[in-house]
Amino acid sequence: QERPLLQVRGTMRLDAARALDVQVQAPTVNLDLLAPLSPAVQQSAGLLTLDLRVTGTLQQPQVRGELLLRDGVLQLAATGEHYHDIQMHILFAGDRVTIERLHLASRSGPLQVTGWFEHANLALRQVDIAVSARNFTAMRTPAVEAVVSADITARGTLQAVTVAGNVTVPRARLSLEHIPGSGPKAV
């Protein structure tokens, strides 16, 4: 479409300091280009906007900026479900990543994720994430169909994370004849 897809500018030193100062920007990327790139993605759409600045070092990068996704659509071969109305707003502030909004809808209901996590040297340090789903179709393949409702939180440090909440499976179907490797075998 003769407009910039992704711009990366900056410096990365290759000496012992390995200092970074890189700006990554994607003004508006149409995500329907993902499906032809991967057989795992059957369908994709939406508008992605990315504006990040990476400083620090390769061992301790500090990322600042945001990622936005509007009107997303995704269908994965593994899950079979057509997820739509995907909206995402993620903020990066040094060693903290905040999920302001992550929403996706299935044929039967929505799933939402909010919260934050902190990392140190690219290792997860602390987390406070909440997941809420209402009759969300998690899978819809010939072998498995599963609808879930959930209210889950994960909080704490990596060494002492507490996961609490409820998960209900109001509807599930398992078709043994469609599971790969099942069925009659010639011996």
C-alpha positions as CSV (number, residue, x, y, z in Angstrom):
1,Q,0.0,0.0,0.0
2,E,3.1,2.2,-0.4
3,R,3.2,3.3,3.3
4,P,5.5,2.4,6.1
5,L,4.7,-1.0,7.7
6,L,7.4,-0.9,10.4
7,Q,10.1,1.5,11.3
8,V,13.1,0.6,13.4
9,R,15.7,3.2,14.2
10,G,18.5,3.5,16.7
11,T,21.7,2.1,17.9
12,M,22.9,-1.1,19.5
13,R,26.5,-1.2,20.7
14,L,28.4,-4.4,20.2
15,D,31.1,-3.6,22.8
16,A,31.1,-4.9,26.4
17,A,28.4,-2.4,27.4
18,R,25.9,-3.6,24.7
19,A,23.8,-0.4,25.2
20,L,20.5,-0.1,23.4
21,D,18.6,2.9,22.1
22,V,16.1,1.7,19.6
23,Q,12.7,3.1,18.5
24,V,10.2,0.7,17.0
25,Q,7.1,2.1,15.3
26,A,4.3,0.6,13.3
27,P,1.7,3.3,12.6
28,T,-1.1,1.0,11.4
29,V,-0.5,-2.6,10.4
30,N,-3.3,-4.5,8.9
31,L,-3.1,-8.0,10.5
32,D,-4.8,-9.9,7.6
33,L,-1.2,-10.5,6.4
34,L,-0.6,-13.0,9.2
35,A,-2.7,-15.9,7.8
36,P,-0.7,-16.3,4.6
37,L,2.6,-16.3,6.7
38,S,1.7,-19.2,9.0
39,P,-0.3,-22.4,8.6
40,A,-1.2,-22.2,12.3
41,V,-3.3,-19.1,11.6
42,Q,-6.4,-19.7,9.5
43,Q,-7.7,-16.2,9.6
44,S,-6.5,-12.8,11.0
45,A,-7.5,-9.2,10.8
46,G,-7.4,-6.0,12.8
47,L,-5.3,-2.8,13.0
48,L,-2.1,-2.9,15.1
49,T,-0.4,0.3,16.3
50,L,3.0,0.0,18.0
51,D,5.2,2.7,19.4
52,L,8.1,1.4,21.6
53,R,11.4,2.7,22.7
54,V,14.0,0.2,24.0
55,T,16.9,1.4,26.1
56,G,19.2,-0.2,28.6
57,T,21.3,-3.2,27.6
58,L,20.7,-6.5,25.8
59,Q,20.8,-8.2,29.2
60,Q,18.5,-5.6,30.9
61,P,16.3,-3.9,28.3
62,Q,13.9,-1.2,29.3
63,V,10.9,-0.9,27.1
64,R,8.6,2.1,27.1
65,G,5.6,2.8,24.9
66,E,2.3,1.1,23.9
67,L,0.7,-1.5,21.7
68,L,-2.8,-1.1,20.5
69,L,-5.0,-3.6,18.5
70,R,-8.4,-2.6,17.2
71,D,-11.1,-4.8,15.6
72,G,-9.0,-7.9,15.7
73,V,-10.1,-11.3,14.3
74,L,-8.2,-14.6,14.8
75,Q,-8.8,-18.2,14.0
76,L,-6.1,-20.7,14.9
77,A,-6.0,-24.2,13.4
78,A,-5.4,-25.7,16.9
79,T,-8.5,-24.2,18.5
80,G,-10.8,-23.9,15.5
81,E,-12.8,-21.1,17.0
82,H,-13.3,-17.7,15.2
83,Y,-12.3,-15.1,17.8
84,H,-13.5,-11.6,17.0
85,D,-13.9,-8.1,18.4
86,I,-10.3,-8.4,19.7
87,Q,-9.3,-5.2,21.4
88,M,-5.9,-4.8,23.1
89,H,-4.1,-1.9,24.9
90,I,-0.8,-2.8,26.5
91,L,1.5,-0.2,28.2
92,F,5.3,-0.8,28.6
93,A,7.0,1.2,31.4
94,G,10.6,-0.1,31.9
95,D,10.4,-3.4,33.7
96,R,6.6,-3.2,34.0
97,V,4.0,-4.3,31.4
98,T,0.4,-3.3,32.1
99,I,-2.5,-4.9,30.3
100,E,-5.0,-2.1,30.2
101,R,-7.4,-4.1,28.1
102,L,-7.4,-7.5,26.4
103,H,-10.8,-8.4,25.2
104,L,-11.9,-11.1,22.7
105,A,-15.2,-12.6,21.8
106,S,-16.2,-16.1,20.7
107,R,-19.4,-17.4,19.2
108,S,-20.9,-17.8,22.7
109,G,-19.3,-15.2,24.9
110,P,-16.3,-12.9,25.8
111,L,-13.0,-13.3,27.6
112,Q,-11.1,-10.4,29.2
113,V,-7.7,-10.0,30.7
114,T,-6.4,-7.1,32.8
115,G,-3.5,-6.5,35.1
116,W,0.3,-6.2,35.1
117,F,3.5,-8.0,35.5
118,E,7.1,-7.0,36.2
119,H,10.3,-8.5,35.0
120,A,14.0,-8.3,35.8
121,N,16.6,-9.2,33.2
122,L,13.7,-10.7,31.0
123,A,12.7,-13.0,33.9
124,L,9.2,-12.7,35.4
125,R,9.4,-11.2,38.8
126,Q,5.9,-10.3,39.9
127,V,2.4,-10.7,38.5
128,D,-1.1,-9.4,39.1
129,I,-3.4,-10.6,36.4
130,A,-7.2,-11.2,36.3
131,V,-9.0,-13.3,33.7
132,S,-12.8,-13.3,33.2
133,A,-14.7,-15.4,30.8
134,R,-18.5,-15.8,30.3
135,N,-19.5,-18.8,28.2
136,F,-16.4,-18.4,26.1
137,T,-15.9,-20.9,23.3
138,A,-12.3,-21.9,24.0
139,M,-12.2,-24.7,21.3
140,R,-14.3,-25.8,18.5
141,T,-12.7,-28.6,16.4
142,P,-14.1,-31.9,15.1
143,A,-12.5,-33.6,18.1
144,V,-13.2,-31.1,20.9
145,E,-15.7,-28.4,21.7
146,A,-15.4,-26.6,25.0
147,V,-17.2,-23.6,26.5
148,V,-15.8,-22.1,29.7
149,S,-16.7,-19.5,32.3
150,A,-14.0,-18.3,34.6
151,D,-13.0,-15.7,37.2
152,I,-9.3,-16.2,38.0
153,T,-6.6,-14.1,39.5
154,A,-2.9,-14.7,39.6
155,R,-0.9,-12.6,42.1
156,G,2.5,-12.6,43.7
157,T,6.1,-13.2,42.9
158,L,7.3,-16.0,40.6
159,Q,8.4,-18.0,43.6
160,A,5.1,-17.5,45.5
161,V,2.3,-16.9,43.0
162,T,-1.3,-17.4,44.2
163,V,-3.9,-18.4,41.6
164,A,-7.4,-18.2,42.9
165,G,-10.9,-18.3,41.4
166,N,-13.4,-20.5,39.6
167,V,-13.5,-22.2,36.3
168,T,-16.7,-23.8,35.0
169,V,-17.2,-25.9,31.9
170,P,-20.9,-25.5,31.1
171,R,-20.6,-27.4,27.8
172,A,-18.0,-29.7,26.4
173,R,-18.0,-32.4,23.7
174,L,-15.3,-34.9,22.9
175,S,-15.5,-36.9,19.7
176,L,-13.1,-39.8,20.1
177,E,-13.2,-40.8,16.4
178,H,-11.8,-37.4,15.4
179,I,-8.9,-37.3,17.9
180,P,-5.6,-37.8,15.9
181,G,-4.3,-41.3,16.4
182,S,-7.6,-42.8,17.5
183,G,-9.8,-45.2,15.7
184,P,-9.2,-48.8,14.4
185,K,-5.7,-49.9,13.7
186,A,-4.4,-52.6,11.4
187,V,-2.2,-54.9,13.5
